[in-house]
């Protein structure tokens, strides 16, 4: 089991400027170890949900840009 003290520190959390009032938002933070942390924006008190590498984060961003609006 991983204790909280073993988790990397998440710095400043960011929410997309495209986030709306429907609570379908994610927050993102760059970790000290270079990975990216993602959590549910409607419940920021919960722990980090997902850790991804820089290339995986960029692929996620690029895939979202390709979606029809």
PQR file of N, CA, C, O and H, with PARSE charges and radii, in Angstrom:
ATOM      1  N   UNK A   1       0.846  -1.176   0.000 -0.4000 1.5000
ATOM      2  CA  UNK A   1       0.000   0.000   0.000 -0.0000 2.0000
ATOM      3  C   UNK A   1       0.893   1.241   0.000  0.5500 1.7000
ATOM      4  O   UNK A   1       1.930   1.268   0.663 -0.5500 1.4000
ATOM      5  N   UNK A   2       0.488   2.253  -0.738 -0.4000 1.5000
ATOM      6  CA  UNK A   2       1.226   3.515  -0.798 -0.0000 2.0000
ATOM      7  C   UNK A   2       0.626   4.479   0.212  0.5500 1.7000
ATOM      8  O   UNK A   2      -0.584   4.704   0.229 -0.5500 1.4000
ATOM      9  H   UNK A   2      -0.354   2.231  -1.277  0.4000 1.0000
ATOM     10  N   UNK A   3       1.474   5.039   1.043 -0.4000 1.5000
ATOM     11  CA  UNK A   3       0.975   6.023   2.009 -0.0000 2.0000
ATOM     12  C   UNK A   3       0.936   7.397   1.361  0.5500 1.7000
ATOM     13  O   UNK A   3       1.589   7.628   0.343 -0.5500 1.4000
ATOM     14  H   UNK A   3       2.457   4.856   1.028  0.4000 1.0000
ATOM     15  N   UNK A   4       0.178   8.301   1.943 -0.4000 1.5000
ATOM     16  CA  UNK A   4       0.085   9.658   1.405 -0.0000 2.0000
ATOM     17  C   UNK A   4       1.450  10.332   1.321  0.5500 1.7000
ATOM     18  O   UNK A   4       1.710  11.091   0.388 -0.5500 1.4000
ATOM     19  H   UNK A   4      -0.352   8.113   2.770  0.4000 1.0000
ATOM     20  N   UNK A   5       2.315  10.064   2.282 -0.4000 1.5000
ATOM     21  CA  UNK A   5       3.612  10.726   2.268 -0.0000 2.0000
ATOM     22  C   UNK A   5       4.489  10.238   1.118  0.5500 1.7000
ATOM     23  O   UNK A   5       5.456  10.910   0.761 -0.5500 1.4000
ATOM     24  H   UNK A   5       2.103   9.447   3.041  0.4000 1.0000
ATOM     25  N   UNK A   6       4.171   9.076   0.527 -0.4000 1.5000
ATOM     26  CA  UNK A   6       4.916   8.566  -0.618 -0.0000 2.0000
ATOM     27  C   UNK A   6       4.444   9.162  -1.943  0.5500 1.7000
ATOM     28  O   UNK A   6       5.120   9.021  -2.962 -0.5500 1.4000
ATOM     29  H   UNK A   6       3.385   8.530   0.817  0.4000 1.0000
ATOM     30  N   UNK A   7       3.301   9.821  -1.932 -0.4000 1.5000
ATOM     31  CA  UNK A   7       2.766  10.405  -3.157 -0.0000 2.0000
ATOM     32  C   UNK A   7       3.522  11.680  -3.504  0.5500 1.7000
ATOM     33  O   UNK A   7       3.885  12.443  -2.609 -0.5500 1.4000
ATOM     34  H   UNK A   7       2.752   9.936  -1.104  0.4000 1.0000
ATOM     35  N   UNK A   8       3.766  11.924  -4.793 -0.4000 1.5000
ATOM     36  CA  UNK A   8       4.450  13.157  -5.172 -0.0000 2.0000
ATOM     37  C   UNK A   8       3.585  14.376  -4.878  0.5500 1.7000
ATOM     38  O   UNK A   8       2.358  14.289  -4.874 -0.5500 1.4000
ATOM     39  H   UNK A   8       3.471  11.305  -5.521  0.4000 1.0000
ATOM     40  N   UNK A   9       4.227  15.502  -4.636 -0.4000 1.5000
ATOM     41  CA  UNK A   9       3.506  16.736  -4.328 -0.0000 2.0000
ATOM     42  C   UNK A   9       2.884  17.314  -5.596  0.5500 1.7000
ATOM     43  O   UNK A   9       3.557  17.462  -6.616 -0.5500 1.4000
ATOM     44  H   UNK A   9       5.224  15.572  -4.639  0.4000 1.0000
ATOM     45  N   UNK A  10       1.606  17.635  -5.523 -0.4000 1.5000
ATOM     46  CA  UNK A  10       0.924  18.320  -6.620 -0.0000 2.0000
ATOM     47  C   UNK A  10       0.984  19.811  -6.339  0.5500 1.7000
ATOM     48  O   UNK A  10       0.628  20.260  -5.250 -0.5500 1.4000
ATOM     49  H   UNK A  10       1.060  17.515  -4.694  0.4000 1.0000
ATOM     50  N   UNK A  11       1.427  20.562  -7.305 -0.4000 1.5000
ATOM     51  CA  UNK A  11       1.536  22.012  -7.142 -0.0000 2.0000
ATOM     52  C   UNK A  11       0.193  22.689  -7.333  0.5500 1.7000
ATOM     53  O   UNK A  11      -0.796  22.312  -6.704 -0.5500 1.4000
ATOM     54  H   UNK A  11       1.717  20.197  -8.190  0.4000 1.0000
ATOM     55  N   UNK A  12       0.159  23.666  -8.184 -0.4000 1.5000
ATOM     56  CA  UNK A  12      -1.057  24.428  -8.455 -0.0000 2.0000
ATOM     57  C   UNK A  12      -1.963  23.615  -9.375  0.5500 1.7000
ATOM     58  O   UNK A  12      -1.519  23.053 -10.376 -0.5500 1.4000
ATOM     59  H   UNK A  12       0.962  23.972  -8.695  0.4000 1.0000
ATOM     60  N   UNK A  13      -3.242  23.568  -9.012 -0.4000 1.5000
ATOM     61  CA  UNK A  13      -4.231  22.867  -9.836 -0.0000 2.0000
ATOM     62  C   UNK A  13      -4.848  23.845 -10.822  0.5500 1.7000
ATOM     63  O   UNK A  13      -5.102  25.002 -10.487 -0.5500 1.4000
ATOM     64  H   UNK A  13      -3.603  24.024  -8.199  0.4000 1.0000
ATOM     65  N   UNK A  14      -5.091  23.368 -12.056 -0.4000 1.5000
ATOM     66  CA  UNK A  14      -5.665  24.199 -13.115 -0.0000 2.0000
ATOM     67  C   UNK A  14      -6.925  23.535 -13.654  0.5500 1.7000
ATOM     68  O   UNK A  14      -6.977  22.316 -13.815 -0.5500 1.4000
ATOM     69  H   UNK A  14      -4.885  22.428 -12.328  0.4000 1.0000
ATOM     70  N   UNK A  15      -7.931  24.345 -13.928 -0.4000 1.5000
ATOM     71  CA  UNK A  15      -9.165  23.888 -14.564 -0.0000 2.0000
ATOM     72  C   UNK A  15      -9.257  24.555 -15.923  0.5500 1.7000
ATOM     73  O   UNK A  15      -8.926  25.733 -16.057 -0.5500 1.4000
ATOM     74  H   UNK A  15      -7.889  25.335 -13.797  0.4000 1.0000
ATOM     75  N   UNK A  16      -9.692  23.834 -16.914 -0.4000 1.5000
ATOM     76  CA  UNK A  16      -9.784  24.370 -18.266 -0.0000 2.0000
ATOM     77  C   UNK A  16     -10.705  25.582 -18.331  0.5500 1.7000
ATOM     78  O   UNK A  16     -11.719  25.649 -17.637 -0.5500 1.4000
ATOM     79  H   UNK A  16      -9.960  22.877 -16.806  0.4000 1.0000
ATOM     80  N   UNK A  17     -10.333  26.532 -19.173 -0.4000 1.5000
ATOM     81  CA  UNK A  17     -11.198  27.697 -19.386 -0.0000 2.0000
ATOM     82  C   UNK A  17     -12.468  27.296 -20.132  0.5500 1.7000
ATOM     83  O   UNK A  17     -13.423  28.071 -20.181 -0.5500 1.4000
ATOM     84  H   UNK A  17      -9.509  26.477 -19.736  0.4000 1.0000
ATOM     85  N   UNK A  18     -12.491  26.095 -20.713 -0.4000 1.5000
ATOM     86  CA  UNK A  18     -13.679  25.588 -21.395 -0.0000 2.0000
ATOM     87  C   UNK A  18     -14.655  24.917 -20.434  0.5500 1.7000
ATOM     88  O   UNK A  18     -15.751  24.529 -20.839 -0.5500 1.4000
ATOM     89  H   UNK A  18     -11.715  25.466 -20.673  0.4000 1.0000
ATOM     90  N   UNK A  19     -14.276  24.778 -19.184 -0.4000 1.5000
ATOM     91  CA  UNK A  19     -15.137  24.114 -18.205 -0.0000 2.0000
ATOM     92  C   UNK A  19     -16.431  24.887 -18.025  0.5500 1.7000
ATOM     93  O   UNK A  19     -16.434  26.114 -17.928 -0.5500 1.4000
ATOM     94  H   UNK A  19     -13.386  25.093 -18.855  0.4000 1.0000
ATOM     95  N   UNK A  20     -17.519  24.153 -17.982 -0.4000 1.5000
ATOM     96  CA  UNK A  20     -18.821  24.784 -17.839 -0.0000 2.0000
ATOM     97  C   UNK A  20     -19.422  24.557 -16.471  0.5500 1.7000
ATOM     98  O   UNK A  20     -18.732  24.152 -15.535 -0.5500 1.4000
ATOM     99  H   UNK A  20     -17.517  23.156 -18.060  0.4000 1.0000
ATOM    100  N   UNK A  21     -20.699  24.818 -16.360 -0.4000 1.5000
ATOM    101  CA  UNK A  21     -21.403  24.690 -15.087 -0.0000 2.0000
ATOM    102  C   UNK A  21     -21.982  23.293 -14.873  0.5500 1.7000
ATOM    103  O   UNK A  21     -22.634  23.045 -13.859 -0.5500 1.4000
ATOM    104  H   UNK A  21     -21.260  25.147 -17.120  0.4000 1.0000
ATOM    105  N   UNK A  22     -21.750  22.379 -15.816 -0.4000 1.5000
ATOM    106  CA  UNK A  22     -22.338  21.039 -15.714 -0.0000 2.0000
ATOM    107  C   UNK A  22     -21.499  20.071 -14.877  0.5500 1.7000
ATOM    108  O   UNK A  22     -21.842  18.894 -14.770 -0.5500 1.4000
ATOM    109  H   UNK A  22     -21.220  22.580 -16.640  0.4000 1.0000
ATOM    110  N   UNK A  23     -20.407  20.552 -14.287 -0.4000 1.5000
ATOM    111  CA  UNK A  23     -19.555  19.754 -13.397 -0.0000 2.0000
ATOM    112  C   UNK A  23     -18.873  18.577 -14.077  0.5500 1.7000
ATOM    113  O   UNK A  23     -18.511  17.611 -13.404 -0.5500 1.4000
ATOM    114  H   UNK A  23     -20.128  21.508 -14.375  0.4000 1.0000
ATOM    115  N   UNK A  24     -18.688  18.630 -15.385 -0.4000 1.5000
ATOM    116  CA  UNK A  24     -17.946  17.588 -16.095 -0.0000 2.0000
ATOM    117  C   UNK A  24     -16.520  18.055 -16.338  0.5500 1.7000
ATOM    118  O   UNK A  24     -16.045  18.037 -17.473 -0.5500 1.4000
ATOM    119  H   UNK A  24     -18.981  19.414 -15.932  0.4000 1.0000
ATOM    120  N   UNK A  25     -15.845  18.465 -15.296 -0.4000 1.5000
ATOM    121  CA  UNK A  25     -14.535  19.090 -15.435 -0.0000 2.0000
ATOM    122  C   UNK A  25     -13.452  18.290 -14.728  0.5500 1.7000
ATOM    123  O   UNK A  25     -13.702  17.583 -13.751 -0.5500 1.4000
ATOM    124  H   UNK A  25     -16.231  18.479 -14.374  0.4000 1.0000
ATOM    125  N   UNK A  26     -12.253  18.424 -15.248 -0.4000 1.5000
ATOM    126  CA  UNK A  26     -11.071  17.857 -14.626 -0.0000 2.0000
ATOM    127  C   UNK A  26     -10.161  18.983 -14.185  0.5500 1.7000
ATOM    128  O   UNK A  26     -10.194  20.080 -14.742 -0.5500 1.4000
ATOM    129  H   UNK A  26     -12.050  18.998 -16.041  0.4000 1.0000
ATOM    130  N   UNK A  27      -9.348  18.704 -13.180 -0.4000 1.5000
ATOM    131  CA  UNK A  27      -8.284  19.615 -12.794 -0.0000 2.0000
ATOM    132  C   UNK A  27      -6.961  18.906 -13.044  0.5500 1.7000
ATOM    133  O   UNK A  27      -6.868  17.683 -12.938 -0.5500 1.4000
ATOM    134  H   UNK A  27      -9.322  17.813 -12.728  0.4000 1.0000
ATOM    135  N   UNK A  28      -5.952  19.681 -13.372 -0.4000 1.5000
ATOM    136  CA  UNK A  28      -4.650  19.149 -13.751 -0.0000 2.0000
ATOM    137  C   UNK A  28      -3.563  19.857 -12.962  0.5500 1.7000
ATOM    138  O   UNK A  28      -3.653  21.058 -12.709 -0.5500 1.4000
ATOM    139  H   UNK A  28      -6.028  20.674 -13.458  0.4000 1.0000
ATOM    140  N   UNK A  29      -2.543  19.116 -12.575 -0.4000 1.5000
ATOM    141  CA  UNK A  29      -1.386  19.695 -11.889 -0.0000 2.0000
ATOM    142  C   UNK A  29      -0.125  18.968 -12.335  0.5500 1.7000
ATOM    143  O   UNK A  29      -0.121  17.746 -12.483 -0.5500 1.4000
ATOM    144  H   UNK A  29      -2.471  18.140 -12.780  0.4000 1.0000
ATOM    145  N   UNK A  30       0.944  19.730 -12.548 -0.4000 1.5000
ATOM    146  CA  UNK A  30       2.242  19.141 -12.857 -0.0000 2.0000
ATOM    147  C   UNK A  30       2.911  18.764 -11.542  0.5500 1.7000
ATOM    148  O   UNK A  30       3.051  19.599 -10.649 -0.5500 1.4000
ATOM    149  H   UNK A  30       0.940  20.723 -12.427  0.4000 1.0000
ATOM    150  N   UNK A  31       3.326  17.502 -11.424 -0.4000 1.5000
ATOM    151  CA  UNK A  31       3.943  17.006 -10.199 -0.0000 2.0000
ATOM    152  C   UNK A  31       5.443  17.273 -10.190  0.5500 1.7000
ATOM    153  O   UNK A  31       6.056  17.510 -11.230 -0.5500 1.4000
ATOM    154  H   UNK A  31       3.213  16.823 -12.150  0.4000 1.0000
ATOM    155  N   UNK A  32       6.013  17.229  -9.001 -0.4000 1.5000
ATOM    156  CA  UNK A  32       7.451  17.442  -8.838 -0.0000 2.0000
ATOM    157  C   UNK A  32       8.280  16.448  -9.646  0.5500 1.7000
ATOM    158  O   UNK A  32       9.383  16.774 -10.086 -0.5500 1.4000
ATOM    159  H   UNK A  32       5.515  17.037  -8.156  0.4000 1.0000
ATOM    160  N   UNK A  33       7.762  15.245  -9.843 -0.4000 1.5000
ATOM    161  CA  UNK A  33       8.526  14.213 -10.559 -0.0000 2.0000
ATOM    162  C   UNK A  33       8.307  14.244 -12.069  0.5500 1.7000
ATOM    163  O   UNK A  33       8.781  13.351 -12.771 -0.5500 1.4000
ATOM    164  H   UNK A  33       6.867  14.980  -9.486  0.4000 1.0000
ATOM    165  N   UNK A  34       7.591  15.261 -12.591 -0.4000 1.5000
ATOM    166  CA  UNK A  34       7.391  15.413 -14.028 -0.0000 2.0000
ATOM    167  C   UNK A  34       6.130  14.778 -14.572  0.5500 1.7000
ATOM    168  O   UNK A  34       5.768  15.018 -15.724 -0.5500 1.4000
ATOM    169  H   UNK A  34       7.206  15.986 -12.020  0.4000 1.0000
ATOM    170  N   UNK A  35       5.450  13.970 -13.765 -0.4000 1.5000
ATOM    171  CA  UNK A  35       4.177  13.408 -14.223 -0.0000 2.0000
ATOM    172  C   UNK A  35       3.082  14.445 -14.046  0.5500 1.7000
ATOM    173  O   UNK A  35       3.279  15.483 -13.413 -0.5500 1.4000
ATOM    174  H   UNK A  35       5.744  13.776 -12.829  0.4000 1.0000
ATOM    175  N   UNK A  36       1.935  14.145 -14.613 -0.4000 1.5000
ATOM    176  CA  UNK A  36       0.774  15.017 -14.512 -0.0000 2.0000
ATOM    177  C   UNK A  36      -0.278  14.317 -13.664  0.5500 1.7000
ATOM    178  O   UNK A  36      -0.511  13.118 -13.818 -0.5500 1.4000
ATOM    179  H   UNK A  36       1.775  13.302 -15.126  0.4000 1.0000
ATOM    180  N   UNK A  37      -0.911  15.066 -12.770 -0.4000 1.5000
ATOM    181  CA  UNK A  37      -1.972  14.528 -11.920 -0.0000 2.0000
ATOM    182  C   UNK A  37      -3.303  15.069 -12.417  0.5500 1.7000
ATOM    183  O   UNK A  37      -3.408  16.230 -12.812 -0.5500 1.4000
ATOM    184  H   UNK A  37      -0.722  16.040 -12.644  0.4000 1.0000
ATOM    185  N   UNK A  38      -4.311  14.219 -12.392 -0.4000 1.5000
ATOM    186  CA  UNK A  38      -5.649  14.606 -12.845 -0.0000 2.0000
ATOM    187  C   UNK A  38      -6.636  14.209 -11.762  0.5500 1.7000
ATOM    188  O   UNK A  38      -6.558  13.110 -11.212 -0.5500 1.4000
ATOM    189  H   UNK A  38      -4.226  13.275 -12.071  0.4000 1.0000
ATOM    190  N   UNK A  39      -7.572  15.112 -11.454 -0.4000 1.5000
ATOM    191  CA  UNK A  39      -8.607  14.809 -10.461 -0.0000 2.0000
ATOM    192  C   UNK A  39      -9.928  15.415 -10.906  0.5500 1.7000
ATOM    193  O   UNK A  39      -9.971  16.263 -11.797 -0.5500 1.4000
ATOM    194  H   UNK A  39      -7.636  16.004 -11.901  0.4000 1.0000
ATOM    195  N   UNK A  40     -10.985  14.973 -10.282 -0.4000 1.5000
ATOM    196  CA  UNK A  40     -12.340  15.457 -10.546 -0.0000 2.0000
ATOM    197  C   UNK A  40     -12.496  16.841  -9.928  0.5500 1.7000
ATOM    198  O   UNK A  40     -12.296  17.000  -8.723 -0.5500 1.4000
ATOM    199  H   UNK A  40     -10.950  14.284  -9.558  0.4000 1.0000
ATOM    200  N   UNK A  41     -12.846  17.837 -10.720 -0.4000 1.5000
ATOM    201  CA  UNK A  41     -12.933  19.220 -10.238 -0.0000 2.0000
ATOM    202  C   UNK A  41     -14.087  19.445  -9.268  0.5500 1.7000
ATOM    203  O   UNK A  41     -14.034  20.372  -8.459 -0.5500 1.4000
ATOM    204  H   UNK A  41     -13.009  17.708 -11.698  0.4000 1.0000
ATOM    205  N   UNK A  42     -15.128  18.617  -9.332 -0.4000 1.5000
ATOM    206  CA  UNK A  42     -16.265  18.876  -8.445 -0.0000 2.0000
ATOM    207  C   UNK A  42     -16.012  18.408  -7.015  0.5500 1.7000
ATOM    208  O   UNK A  42     -16.792  18.721  -6.116 -0.5500 1.4000
ATOM    209  H   UNK A  42     -15.170  17.864  -9.990  0.4000 1.0000
ATOM    210  N   UNK A  43     -14.923  17.658  -6.797 -0.4000 1.5000
ATOM    211  CA  UNK A  43     -14.585  17.205  -5.448 -0.0000 2.0000
ATOM    212  C   UNK A  43     -13.072  17.282  -5.243  0.5500 1.7000
ATOM    213  O   UNK A  43     -12.415  16.247  -5.137 -0.5500 1.4000
ATOM    214  H   UNK A  43     -14.290  17.405  -7.528  0.4000 1.0000
ATOM    215  N   UNK A  44     -12.510  18.491  -5.185 -0.4000 1.5000
ATOM    216  CA  UNK A  44     -11.061  18.648  -5.085 -0.0000 2.0000
ATOM    217  C   UNK A  44     -10.461  18.149  -3.778  0.5500 1.7000
ATOM    218  O   UNK A  44      -9.243  17.986  -3.691 -0.5500 1.4000
ATOM    219  H   UNK A  44     -13.044  19.332  -5.271  0.4000 1.0000
ATOM    220  N   UNK A  45     -11.278  17.902  -2.762 -0.4000 1.5000
ATOM    221  CA  UNK A  45     -10.742  17.403  -1.495 -0.0000 2.0000
ATOM    222  C   UNK A  45     -10.344  15.929  -1.590  0.5500 1.7000
ATOM    223  O   UNK A  45      -9.600  15.426  -0.748 -0.5500 1.4000
ATOM    224  H   UNK A  45     -12.266  18.034  -2.832  0.4000 1.0000
ATOM    225  N   UNK A  46     -10.838  15.251  -2.609 -0.4000 1.5000
ATOM    226  CA  UNK A  46     -10.464  13.846  -2.799 -0.0000 2.0000
ATOM    227  C   UNK A  46      -9.037  13.767  -3.304  0.5500 1.7000
ATOM    228  O   UNK A  46      -8.482  14.739  -3.817 -0.5500 1.4000
ATOM    229  H   UNK A  46     -11.442  15.660  -3.293  0.4000 1.0000
ATOM    230  N   UNK A  47      -8.462  12.600  -3.148 -0.4000 1.5000
ATOM    231  CA  UNK A  47      -7.082  12.449  -3.602 -0.0000 2.0000
ATOM    232  C   UNK A  47      -7.008  12.420  -5.125  0.5500 1.7000
ATOM    233  O   UNK A  47      -8.023  12.318  -5.814 -0.5500 1.4000
ATOM    234  H   UNK A  47      -8.913  11.810  -2.732  0.4000 1.0000
ATOM    235  N   UNK A  48      -5.797  12.511  -5.624 -0.4000 1.5000
ATOM    236  CA  UNK A  48      -5.556  12.484  -7.064 -0.0000 2.0000
ATOM    237  C   UNK A  48      -6.069  11.162  -7.623  0.5500 1.7000
ATOM    238  O   UNK A  48      -5.887  10.106  -7.018 -0.5500 1.4000
ATOM    239  H   UNK A  48      -4.972  12.594  -5.065  0.4000 1.0000
ATOM    240  N   UNK A  49      -6.702  11.234  -8.770 -0.4000 1.5000
ATOM    241  CA  UNK A  49      -7.301  10.057  -9.368 -0.0000 2.0000
ATOM    242  C   UNK A  49      -6.360   9.348 -10.335  0.5500 1.7000
ATOM    243  O   UNK A  49      -6.283   8.120 -10.336 -0.5500 1.4000
ATOM    244  H   UNK A  49      -6.850  12.092  -9.262  0.4000 1.0000
ATOM    245  N   UNK A  50      -5.646  10.110 -11.157 -0.4000 1.5000
ATOM    246  CA  UNK A  50      -4.834   9.525 -12.221 -0.0000 2.0000
ATOM    247  C   UNK A  50      -3.491  10.244 -12.300  0.5500 1.7000
ATOM    248  O   UNK A  50      -3.419  11.464 -12.152 -0.5500 1.4000
ATOM    249  H   UNK A  50      -5.709  11.108 -11.156  0.4000 1.0000
ATOM    250  N   UNK A  51      -2.432   9.476 -12.534 -0.4000 1.5000
ATOM    251  CA  UNK A  51      -1.116  10.032 -12.838 -0.0000 2.0000
ATOM    252  C   UNK A  51      -0.771   9.628 -14.267  0.5500 1.7000
ATOM    253  O   UNK A  51      -0.968   8.472 -14.639 -0.5500 1.4000
ATOM    254  H   UNK A  51      -2.491   8.485 -12.654  0.4000 1.0000
ATOM    255  N   UNK A  52      -0.264  10.548 -15.072 -0.4000 1.5000
ATOM    256  CA  UNK A  52       0.155  10.218 -16.435 -0.0000 2.0000
ATOM    257  C   UNK A  52       1.491  10.887 -16.741  0.5500 1.7000
ATOM    258  O   UNK A  52       1.870  11.871 -16.105 -0.5500 1.4000
ATOM    259  H   UNK A  52      -0.103  11.488 -14.770  0.4000 1.0000
ATOM    260  N   UNK A  53       2.192  10.339 -17.721 -0.4000 1.5000
ATOM    261  CA  UNK A  53       3.452  10.927 -18.164 -0.0000 2.0000
ATOM    262  C   UNK A  53       3.176  12.136 -19.051  0.5500 1.7000
ATOM    263  O   UNK A  53       2.047  12.344 -19.495 -0.5500 1.4000
ATOM    264  H   UNK A  53       1.884   9.540 -18.238  0.4000 1.0000
ATOM    265  N   UNK A  54       4.201  12.922 -19.302 -0.4000 1.5000
ATOM    266  CA  UNK A  54       4.061  14.094 -20.172 -0.0000 2.0000
ATOM    267  C   UNK A  54       3.524  13.754 -21.554  0.5500 1.7000
ATOM    268  O   UNK A  54       2.585  14.406 -22.012 -0.5500 1.4000
ATOM    269  H   UNK A  54       5.118  12.753 -18.941  0.4000 1.0000
ATOM    270  N   UNK A  55       4.094  12.737 -22.250 -0.4000 1.5000
ATOM    271  CA  UNK A  55       3.577  12.381 -23.571 -0.0000 2.0000
ATOM    272  C   UNK A  55       2.113  11.920 -23.539  0.5500 1.7000
ATOM    273  O   UNK A  55       1.345  12.234 -24.448 -0.5500 1.4000
ATOM    274  H   UNK A  55       4.856  12.207 -21.878  0.4000 1.0000
ATOM    275  N   UNK A  56       1.732  11.183 -22.504 -0.4000 1.5000
ATOM    276  CA  UNK A  56       0.338  10.730 -22.395 -0.0000 2.0000
ATOM    277  C   UNK A  56      -0.597  11.914 -22.181  0.5500 1.7000
ATOM    278  O   UNK A  56      -1.693  11.945 -22.740 -0.5500 1.4000
ATOM    279  H   UNK A  56       2.357  10.928 -21.765  0.4000 1.0000
ATOM    280  N   UNK A  57      -0.176  12.886 -21.379 -0.4000 1.5000
ATOM    281  CA  UNK A  57      -0.989  14.083 -21.155 -0.0000 2.0000
ATOM    282  C   UNK A  57      -1.151  14.856 -22.460  0.5500 1.7000
ATOM    283  O   UNK A  57      -2.251  15.307 -22.779 -0.5500 1.4000
ATOM    284  H   UNK A  57       0.714  12.861 -20.925  0.4000 1.0000
ATOM    285  N   UNK A  58      -0.063  15.012 -23.217 -0.4000 1.5000
ATOM    286  CA  UNK A  58      -0.134  15.743 -24.482 -0.0000 2.0000
ATOM    287  C   UNK A  58      -1.052  15.036 -25.467  0.5500 1.7000
ATOM    288  O   UNK A  58      -1.810  15.692 -26.182 -0.5500 1.4000
ATOM    289  H   UNK A  58       0.831  14.645 -22.957  0.4000 1.0000
ATOM    290  N   UNK A  59      -0.996  13.715 -25.517 -0.4000 1.5000
ATOM    291  CA  UNK A  59      -1.888  12.960 -26.404 -0.0000 2.0000
ATOM    292  C   UNK A  59      -3.344  13.170 -26.005  0.5500 1.7000
ATOM    293  O   UNK A  59      -4.207  13.299 -26.874 -0.5500 1.4000
ATOM    294  H   UNK A  59      -0.380  13.182 -24.937  0.4000 1.0000
ATOM    295  N   UNK A  60      -3.630  13.206 -24.710 -0.4000 1.5000
ATOM    296  CA  UNK A  60      -4.992  13.472 -24.242 -0.0000 2.0000
ATOM    297  C   UNK A  60      -5.448  14.857 -24.710  0.5500 1.7000
ATOM    298  O   UNK A  60      -6.553  14.999 -25.234 -0.5500 1.4000
ATOM    299  H   UNK A  60      -2.929  13.101 -24.004  0.4000 1.0000
ATOM    300  N   UNK A  61      -4.614  15.868 -24.526 -0.4000 1.5000
ATOM    301  CA  UNK A  61      -4.958  17.233 -24.950 -0.0000 2.0000
ATOM    302  C   UNK A  61      -5.200  17.274 -26.454  0.5500 1.7000
ATOM    303  O   UNK A  61      -6.195  17.838 -26.910 -0.5500 1.4000
ATOM    304  H   UNK A  61      -3.716  15.753 -24.100  0.4000 1.0000
ATOM    305  N   UNK A  62      -4.292  16.680 -27.225 -0.4000 1.5000
ATOM    306  CA  UNK A  62      -4.440  16.674 -28.683 -0.0000 2.0000
ATOM    307  C   UNK A  62      -5.717  15.965 -29.112  0.5500 1.7000
ATOM    308  O   UNK A  62      -6.391  16.417 -30.037 -0.5500 1.4000
ATOM    309  H   UNK A  62      -3.484  16.222 -26.854  0.4000 1.0000
ATOM    310  N   UNK A  63      -6.058  14.860 -28.455 -0.4000 1.5000
ATOM    311  CA  UNK A  63      -7.276  14.128 -28.821 -0.0000 2.0000
ATOM    312  C   UNK A  63      -8.521  14.963 -28.541  0.5500 1.7000
ATOM    313  O   UNK A  63      -9.496  14.887 -29.289 -0.5500 1.4000
ATOM    314  H   UNK A  63      -5.510  14.493 -27.704  0.4000 1.0000
ATOM    315  N   UNK A  64      -8.499  15.751 -27.481 -0.4000 1.5000
ATOM    316  CA  UNK A  64      -9.645  16.598 -27.160 -0.0000 2.0000
ATOM    317  C   UNK A  64      -9.808  17.720 -28.179  0.5500 1.7000
ATOM    318  O   UNK A  64     -10.930  18.127 -28.481 -0.5500 1.4000
ATOM    319  H   UNK A  64      -7.707  15.813 -26.873  0.4000 1.0000
ATOM    320  N   UNK A  65      -8.713  18.214 -28.701 -0.4000 1.5000
ATOM    321  CA  UNK A  65      -8.762  19.268 -29.722 -0.0000 2.0000
ATOM    322  C   UNK A  65      -9.349  18.753 -31.027  0.5500 1.7000
ATOM    323  O   UNK A  65      -9.919  19.523 -31.799 -0.5500 1.4000
ATOM    324  H   UNK A  65      -7.801  17.884 -28.456  0.4000 1.0000
ATOM    325  N   UNK A  66      -9.215  17.453 -31.278 -0.4000 1.5000
ATOM    326  CA  UNK A  66      -9.740  16.868 -32.516 -0.0000 2.0000
ATOM    327  C   UNK A  66     -11.236  16.579 -32.449  0.5500 1.7000
ATOM    328  O   UNK A  66     -11.854  16.321 -33.482 -0.5500 1.4000
ATOM    329  H   UNK A  66      -8.752  16.826 -30.651  0.4000 1.0000
ATOM    330  N   UNK A  67     -11.822  16.617 -31.276 -0.4000 1.5000
ATOM    331  CA  UNK A  67     -13.254  16.334 -31.137 -0.0000 2.0000
ATOM    332  C   UNK A  67     -14.084  17.462 -31.739  0.5500 1.7000
ATOM    333  O   UNK A  67     -13.707  18.629 -31.637 -0.5500 1.4000
ATOM    334  H   UNK A  67     -11.320  16.828 -30.437  0.4000 1.0000
ATOM    335  N   UNK A  68     -15.212  17.125 -32.366 -0.4000 1.5000
ATOM    336  CA  UNK A  68     -16.095  18.183 -32.876 -0.0000 2.0000
ATOM    337  C   UNK A  68     -16.696  18.981 -31.729  0.5500 1.7000
ATOM    338  O   UNK A  68     -16.985  18.436 -30.664 -0.5500 1.4000
ATOM    339  H   UNK A  68     -15.518  16.177 -32.449  0.4000 1.0000
ATOM    340  N   UNK A  69     -16.876  20.232 -31.948 -0.4000 1.5000
ATOM    341  CA  UNK A  69     -17.454  21.111 -30.915 -0.0000 2.0000
ATOM    342  C   UNK A  69     -18.877  21.439 -31.269  0.5500 1.7000
ATOM    343  O   UNK A  69     -19.545  22.165 -30.533 -0.5500 1.4000
ATOM    344  H   UNK A  69     -16.642  20.675 -32.813  0.4000 1.0000
TER
END
